[in-house]
Amino acid sequence: MDEAERKMQFLYALRSRGVTNAAVLTAMERIDRAPFIRGYFAERAYEDMPLPIACGQTISQPSVVGLMTQALEISPRDTVLEVGTGSGYQAAILSELARRVYTVDRHSRLVREAREVFDQLALPNITAFTADGSFGLPDQAPFDRILVTAAAEDPPGPLLAQLKVGGIMVLPVGQSDAVQHLIRVRRTETGLDYDELRPVRFVPLVEGVARDG
């Protein structure tokens, strides 16, 4: 199967699983998943499945990346915070849609490797940090959109506090070894509105910065 055919099948799989927003599909067509996957699994980049990456983490399946991105309702002027850089694939998709993307991960190796791919793909509007993402990035707050790619039992208070009025946060909520749900939180003038979107499975959100060099 040639590249064009693989890409067509990839986009068809996304649509069939509910990723219908044209801007999100265009971003996912433009950002190739392959550079974000190293070693043995690289040849499976176009399959709609999660794959292992370094530091015991995973790169999410593309349809989940698409659905989470779609749920954020990003506009081109938005500044987005992503908690859980992982491979960097999700941040790269966000960078096609937003004005500025800040992404944090507790694993310095993942941040370093993601930065290399961002440079390789010429994505200058992403800034990646090694930090404890459960506290967000107070120095850059507030954010128009926040995306968390690890599951917490409840939406972390510091992240909710860094969301602008009118802002949206999307995150998986639930016990790490039980059922998790993807939740969308909107901050309004009067408080927070919650939508439950779909069941998901993500690695747990862990506090602290990892000692992994």
C-alpha positions in Angstrom: 0.0 0.0 0.0 1.4 3.4 -0.9 1.6 6.5 1.3 -1.4 8.2 -0.2 -3.6 5.1 0.2 -2.4 4.6 3.8 -3.3 8.2 4.6 -6.7 7.9 3.0 -7.5 4.8 5.1 -6.2 6.6 8.2 -8.5 9.5 7.6 -11.4 7.2 6.8 -10.8 5.4 10.2 -10.9 8.7 12.0 -14.2 9.8 10.4 -15.8 6.4 11.0 -15.0 6.8 14.8 -16.5 10.2 15.0 -13.8 12.7 14.1 -15.8 14.9 11.7 -14.4 18.5 12.3 -12.8 19.5 9.0 -10.0 21.6 10.6 -9.1 18.7 13.0 -9.0 16.2 10.0 -6.8 18.6 8.0 -4.4 18.9 11.0 -4.3 15.2 11.3 -3.6 14.8 7.6 -0.8 17.3 7.8 1.0 15.9 10.9 2.5 12.5 10.2 2.3 10.2 13.2 5.4 8.2 12.2 8.1 10.6 13.4 6.6 10.4 16.9 7.0 6.6 17.2 10.5 5.2 17.5 11.9 1.7 16.8 9.9 -1.5 16.4 6.4 0.1 16.3 7.1 2.9 13.7 5.6 0.8 10.9 2.3 0.8 12.7 2.0 4.6 12.8 -1.1 4.6 10.5 -3.0 2.1 12.6 -5.7 3.4 14.9 -4.3 2.0 18.1 -2.3 3.2 21.1 1.4 2.2 20.9 4.1 2.1 23.6 6.8 4.8 23.8 9.7 5.5 26.2 9.3 5.8 30.0 6.4 3.3 30.2 4.0 5.7 28.5 1.9 5.4 25.3 1.0 7.4 22.3 -2.8 7.6 22.2 -4.7 6.1 19.3 -5.3 8.7 16.6 -9.1 8.6 16.8 -8.9 9.5 20.5 -6.4 12.3 19.7 -8.9 13.5 17.1 -12.0 13.3 19.4 -10.2 15.1 22.3 -9.0 17.8 19.9 -12.4 18.2 18.4 -14.0 18.5 21.9 -11.7 21.5 22.7 -13.3 23.6 19.9 -10.0 25.4 19.3 -9.9 28.8 17.5 -6.8 30.2 15.7 -6.3 32.8 18.4 -6.2 30.4 21.3 -3.4 29.6 23.7 -3.5 25.9 24.7 -1.9 24.1 27.6 -1.4 20.3 27.2 -0.5 18.3 30.3 1.3 15.1 29.3 3.5 15.7 26.3 4.3 12.0 25.8 5.4 11.5 22.2 4.5 15.1 21.2 2.0 13.9 18.6 -1.0 15.5 20.3 0.8 18.9 20.8 1.7 18.9 17.1 -1.9 18.4 16.1 -2.9 21.3 18.5 -0.2 23.5 17.0 -1.9 23.4 13.6 -5.1 24.8 15.2 -4.0 27.2 17.9 -1.9 30.3 18.1 0.4 28.9 20.8 0.8 25.5 22.6 2.5 24.9 25.9 3.1 21.3 26.7 4.5 19.8 29.9 5.6 16.3 30.9 7.2 14.9 34.1 9.6 12.8 32.0 12.5 15.0 30.7 13.5 12.3 28.1 10.0 12.5 26.5 10.2 16.3 26.4 13.7 16.2 24.9 12.6 13.7 22.2 9.4 15.6 21.4 11.3 18.9 21.0 13.5 17.2 18.4 10.5 16.2 16.4 8.9 19.7 16.7 12.2 21.1 15.3 12.3 18.5 12.6 8.7 19.4 11.5 9.2 23.1 11.9 6.5 23.7 14.5 7.7 26.9 16.2 4.5 27.7 18.2 5.1 24.8 20.6 7.0 25.3 23.9 7.7 22.1 25.8 8.7 22.0 29.5 9.7 19.3 32.0 7.4 20.0 35.0 4.7 18.5 37.2 1.7 19.1 35.0 -0.8 18.6 37.7 0.0 22.2 38.8 -0.2 23.5 35.2 1.9 26.5 34.2 1.0 29.4 36.4 3.6 31.7 34.7 1.8 31.4 31.4 -1.8 31.2 32.6 -4.6 31.8 32.0 -5.3 29.5 29.0 -8.1 29.4 26.5 -8.0 25.6 26.3 -6.4 22.9 28.5 -6.0 19.3 27.5 -4.9 16.6 29.9 -3.7 13.3 28.5 -3.5 11.4 31.7 -6.4 10.4 34.0 -7.0 12.1 37.4 -9.7 11.1 39.9 -11.1 14.7 39.6 -10.1 17.7 37.4 -7.1 19.2 39.2 -7.9 22.4 41.0 -4.8 24.3 39.8 -5.7 23.5 36.2 -9.3 24.7 36.6 -7.9 27.9 38.2 -5.8 28.5 35.0 -8.7 28.2 32.6 -10.1 31.5 31.3 -13.8 32.4 31.5 -15.2 31.0 28.2 -12.4 28.4 28.2 -12.6 24.6 27.8 -10.7 21.8 29.4 -10.9 18.2 28.2 -9.5 15.4 30.3 -10.0 11.7 31.3 -11.4 11.3 34.8 -11.6 8.1 36.9 -9.5 5.5 38.7 -6.5 4.4 36.6 -7.4 0.7 36.8 -11.2 1.1 36.4 -13.5 2.9 34.0 -12.5 6.4 33.0 -14.6 8.9 31.1 -13.5 11.8 28.9 -14.9 15.0 30.4 -15.3 18.5 28.9 -15.3 21.3 31.4 -16.4 24.8 30.3 -15.7 27.8 32.6 -18.6 30.3 32.5 -19.1 33.6 34.2 -21.0 31.7 36.9 -19.0 28.5 37.4 -18.1 25.3 35.7 -20.2 23.1 33.3 -19.3 19.5 32.8 -20.1 17.1 29.9 -19.3 13.5 29.8 -18.1 12.5 26.3 -17.1 8.8 26.2 -15.3 6.0 28.0 -11.5 6.0 27.6 -8.4 4.5 29.1 -5.3 6.6 29.9 -2.2 6.3 32.0 -2.7 7.9 35.5 -1.8 11.5 36.1 1.2 11.3 38.5 2.5 14.2 40.6 6.1 15.2 40.7 8.9 15.2 38.1 10.3 11.7 37.2 14.0 10.9 37.7 14.7 9.4 34.3 17.3 11.8 32.8 
